[in-house]
């Protein structure tokens, strides 16, 4: 027996599976976006609303890049930040999340989402 699903349902299912693949998890069930924002906020002692804002903004950048056909630029930047960014402590309070090792990747990402 064959089921004929409505085209909208099939398209929605495709979009959901694509979205899930794009934000595939790394580590303990967290997306690359969440891992980046959590590392940044752990360093800079962000509030929960600031962490949420980071995730929303970074996902917005990723979606814009996908629309522009250059999502790999954001993925490369997030991958670089995940492996090379570091927290430089300050004497009082939080640290500074240094991303100097990912300048080229961040510039490519910025160019991608600006076009």
ZIHU-V569299 format. One record per residue. N is the residue number from 1. RES is the residue in three letters. PSI is psi in whole degrees, -180 to 180 (none if undefined). Layout:
n=N res=RES psi=PSI
n=N res=RES psi=PSI
//
This chain:
n=1 res=UNK psi=133
n=2 res=UNK psi=135
n=3 res=UNK psi=133
n=4 res=UNK psi=109
n=5 res=UNK psi=145
n=6 res=UNK psi=147
n=7 res=UNK psi=-40
n=8 res=UNK psi=-39
n=9 res=UNK psi=-46
n=10 res=UNK psi=-44
n=11 res=UNK psi=-43
n=12 res=UNK psi=-42
n=13 res=UNK psi=-42
n=14 res=UNK psi=-46
n=15 res=UNK psi=-41
n=16 res=UNK psi=-44
n=17 res=UNK psi=-35
n=18 res=UNK psi=-45
n=19 res=UNK psi=-43
n=20 res=UNK psi=-39
n=21 res=UNK psi=-40
n=22 res=UNK psi=-41
n=23 res=UNK psi=42
n=24 res=UNK psi=150
n=25 res=UNK psi=151
n=26 res=UNK psi=132
n=27 res=UNK psi=-129
n=28 res=UNK psi=51
n=29 res=UNK psi=20
n=30 res=UNK psi=147
n=31 res=UNK psi=165
n=32 res=UNK psi=-36
n=33 res=UNK psi=-49
n=34 res=UNK psi=-42
n=35 res=UNK psi=-43
n=36 res=UNK psi=-51
n=37 res=UNK psi=-38
n=38 res=UNK psi=-40
n=39 res=UNK psi=-44
n=40 res=UNK psi=-46
n=41 res=UNK psi=-30
n=42 res=UNK psi=-37
n=43 res=UNK psi=-49
n=44 res=UNK psi=4
n=45 res=UNK psi=48
n=46 res=UNK psi=154
n=47 res=UNK psi=166
n=48 res=UNK psi=-43
n=49 res=UNK psi=-34
n=50 res=UNK psi=-38
n=51 res=UNK psi=-47
n=52 res=UNK psi=-41
n=53 res=UNK psi=-39
n=54 res=UNK psi=-47
n=55 res=UNK psi=-47
n=56 res=UNK psi=-47
n=57 res=UNK psi=-42
n=58 res=UNK psi=-39
n=59 res=UNK psi=-36
n=60 res=UNK psi=-43
n=61 res=UNK psi=-43
n=62 res=UNK psi=-42
n=63 res=UNK psi=-40
n=64 res=UNK psi=-43
n=65 res=UNK psi=-40
n=66 res=UNK psi=-43
n=67 res=UNK psi=-38
n=68 res=UNK psi=-4
n=69 res=UNK psi=22
n=70 res=UNK psi=40
n=71 res=UNK psi=-26
n=72 res=UNK psi=-25
n=73 res=UNK psi=-42
n=74 res=UNK psi=-42
n=75 res=UNK psi=-41
n=76 res=UNK psi=-41
n=77 res=UNK psi=-45
n=78 res=UNK psi=-40
n=79 res=UNK psi=-45
n=80 res=UNK psi=-47
n=81 res=UNK psi=-38
n=82 res=UNK psi=-36
n=83 res=UNK psi=-24
n=84 res=UNK psi=-19
n=85 res=UNK psi=148
n=86 res=UNK psi=156
n=87 res=UNK psi=118
n=88 res=UNK psi=114
n=89 res=UNK psi=148
n=90 res=UNK psi=158
n=91 res=UNK psi=-41
n=92 res=UNK psi=124
n=93 res=UNK psi=-147
n=94 res=UNK psi=172
n=95 res=UNK psi=-172
n=96 res=UNK psi=124
n=97 res=UNK psi=103
n=98 res=UNK psi=129
n=99 res=UNK psi=25
n=100 res=UNK psi=-30
n=101 res=UNK psi=-2
n=102 res=UNK psi=28
n=103 res=UNK psi=-48
n=104 res=UNK psi=-43
n=105 res=UNK psi=-40
n=106 res=UNK psi=-37
n=107 res=UNK psi=-41
n=108 res=UNK psi=-40
n=109 res=UNK psi=-45
n=110 res=UNK psi=-42
n=111 res=UNK psi=-41
n=112 res=UNK psi=-51
n=113 res=UNK psi=-14
n=114 res=UNK psi=-17
n=115 res=UNK psi=none
//
